[in-house]
Amino acid sequence: MLNQITFFNNYTTTDYIRFLIIVAGYILLRPRIMGMVKNYQTKQMIKREREELEKTRAARAKGELEEPEDEKVASSIASGSGSGWGTAARSRANKQKKVLQSAIDKQEEMELVNESDEEIADLLVPEEEAHIFDKKE
């Protein structure tokens, strides 16, 4: 403990100012430098993804690769500005699409049944008028 006290007593005001400048510079500059590094890494990642996308498109254009059904759906839905959809998101979208399509089909079927019942009801004669058509003997 005594060693530490004598250590700080040996510092001059210039040493304290130098120490203060170093700490303040670190505190002020570190977030900016980290932001610049983050932007650089993001740009590099986007560049790599675009290159990979161009390679796969070129391979598909040559006929070397066939585009999977999931990617056809995702490419028609997702925009080309980002990294696209993940596999889980694509499968969820496909499941939702199937559920929605089945609900639409059921609704259309119910409407057809209701319409056919209404058409038949229009053709039927009401009970009050049914006695007119009875055979008179």
Secondary structure as GFF3:
##gff-version 3
##sequence-region A 1 137
A	DSSP	alpha_helix	2	9	.	.	.	ID=ss1
A	DSSP	alpha_helix	13	62	.	.	.	ID=ss2
A	DSSP	alpha_helix	69	77	.	.	.	ID=ss3
A	DSSP	alpha_helix	87	123	.	.	.	ID=ss4
A	DSSP	alpha_helix	127	130	.	.	.	ID=ss5
A	DSSP	three_ten_helix	131	133	.	.	.	ID=ss6
###
